[in-house]
Amino acid sequence: MEFSDASCRILAGLLEARTGQQLTMSRRWRIETALAALLRERGIASLDELITILVMNREPGLSNQVVEALLNNETYFFRDRTPFDLLSRHALPALARMRQSSRRLRIWSAGCSTGQEVYSLAMLFAEQEASWRGWTIDILGTDVSSAVIDKARAGTYTQFEVQRGLAIGQTIRWFEEADAGWRAVEALRRPVRFQVHNVLEQPPHPGDFDIVLCRNVLLYLSADKRSIAFDRLASGMAEDGWLMLGAGETVIGQTTRLAADPEARGLYRRTEALPSSDRRTGVDRRTVARG
Ligand SMILES: C[S@@+](CC[C@H](N)C(=O)[O-])C[C@H]1O[C@@H](n2cnc3c(N)ncnc32)[C@H](O)[C@@H]1O
């Protein structure tokens, strides 16, 4: 399908304005593939016609669909495996000691796509049920796309999707057969929540998250936007919390608010303390704040 440079620039501008994601020249081939289904469904003959509709604002809501179609939502259960082992071996045992008084953990998966990362985390806790009995575990998944958040909330995955990352035993134990495939069981659904949220905006619960994951989300942000995103992620973390990025992503040279954890390669910590008015005392700050 032919489309002009001007159309390309308009689409790239729309995507960047809404999400911070850049469609560099070398990734523009994605436009056609990403939008093909939407054009078919809407009976729009070409990308240039789509741009005309967008520019004239003839179909409110269409621009959201275009942005969502252009986003890369690739994900799968226990993606890259090692980070989940690192959480199990390092961060969770430490948090089990550090949060002994409140017995509450909050985890934020920013840019969670269709939820596989969030349910993988829920599985980590469910598989260590005896260690976490009596604890309140909250796992919040957020994404800028409402379409992926709807799917994450439904918690239903096709056979192909569960096969990507889950052993047969895990599928049978943690999912039940549903019309459209496999639905996460109640034990996985209980600790998880999903919300539409842009990582460039204020975090959902500032200073509160013990672990923040933001994996494979910031790769195509400009340096300026990435620095804003790191600021937001740091603000979301508890003073003694951890950030985890995707394989090959780093904070080094991109922000002064986060630094590599010398004890756990692949995890990052805040460099600054919270304002003293907001700092945890001997009693867990969140227990005090929320009663
Ligand atoms: C490649 S997926 C990664 C999903 C998961 N974190 C993983 O590693 O498997 C990137 C996700 O980030 C989301 N995203 C992109 N820009 C975002 C933004 N500004 N705020 C929140 N989510 C964003 C996309 O919609 C997409 O679902």
The ligand as an SDF file (V2000), in Angstrom:
LIG
                    3D

 27 29  0  0  0  0  0  0  0  0999 V2000
    6.4680   -4.6180   24.2190 C   0  0  0  0  0  0  0  0  0  0  0  0
    5.1620   -4.4670   25.3880 S   0  0  0  0  0  0  0  0  0  0  0  0
    5.9490   -5.0770   26.8560 C   0  0  0  0  0  0  0  0  0  0  0  0
    4.9960   -5.7900   27.7840 C   0  0  0  0  0  0  0  0  0  0  0  0
    5.6470   -6.3960   29.0330 C   0  0  0  0  0  0  0  0  0  0  0  0
    6.1480   -5.3590   29.9070 N   0  0  0  0  0  0  0  0  0  0  0  0
    6.7370   -7.3480   28.6560 C   0  0  0  0  0  0  0  0  0  0  0  0
    7.9210   -7.0020   28.7840 O   0  0  0  0  0  0  0  0  0  0  0  0
    6.4390   -8.4540   28.2060 O   0  0  0  0  0  0  0  0  0  0  0  0
    5.1770   -2.6820   25.6540 C   0  0  0  0  0  0  0  0  0  0  0  0
    3.8840   -2.1570   26.2680 C   0  0  0  0  0  0  0  0  0  0  0  0
    4.1060   -0.8130   26.6970 O   0  0  0  0  0  0  0  0  0  0  0  0
    2.9390   -0.0600   26.4370 C   0  0  0  0  0  0  0  0  0  0  0  0
    3.2840    1.3730   26.3970 N   0  0  0  0  0  0  0  0  0  0  0  0
    3.8930    2.0520   25.4090 C   0  0  0  0  0  0  0  0  0  0  0  0
    4.0190    3.3380   25.7320 N   0  0  0  0  0  0  0  0  0  0  0  0
    3.4820    3.4800   26.9740 C   0  0  0  0  0  0  0  0  0  0  0  0
    3.2920    4.5780   27.8380 C   0  0  0  0  0  0  0  0  0  0  0  0
    3.6930    5.8240   27.5080 N   0  0  0  0  0  0  0  0  0  0  0  0
    2.6870    4.3650   29.0370 N   0  0  0  0  0  0  0  0  0  0  0  0
    2.2680    3.1250   29.3890 C   0  0  0  0  0  0  0  0  0  0  0  0
    2.4010    2.0450   28.5920 N   0  0  0  0  0  0  0  0  0  0  0  0
    3.0050    2.2110   27.3940 C   0  0  0  0  0  0  0  0  0  0  0  0
    2.4340   -0.6130   25.1200 C   0  0  0  0  0  0  0  0  0  0  0  0
    1.0520   -0.3560   24.9310 O   0  0  0  0  0  0  0  0  0  0  0  0
    2.7390   -2.1100   25.2670 C   0  0  0  0  0  0  0  0  0  0  0  0
    1.6330   -2.8180   25.7410 O   0  0  0  0  0  0  0  0  0  0  0  0
  1  2  1  0
  2  3  1  0
  2 10  1  0
  3  4  1  0
  4  5  1  0
  5  6  1  0
  5  7  1  0
  7  8  2  0
  7  9  1  0
 10 11  1  0
 11 12  1  0
 11 26  1  0
 12 13  1  0
 13 14  1  0
 13 24  1  0
 14 15  1  0
 14 23  1  0
 15 16  2  0
 16 17  1  0
 17 18  1  0
 17 23  2  0
 18 19  1  0
 18 20  2  0
 20 21  1  0
 21 22  2  0
 22 23  1  0
 24 25  1  0
 24 26  1  0
 26 27  1  0
M  CHG  2   2   1   9  -1
M  END
$$$$
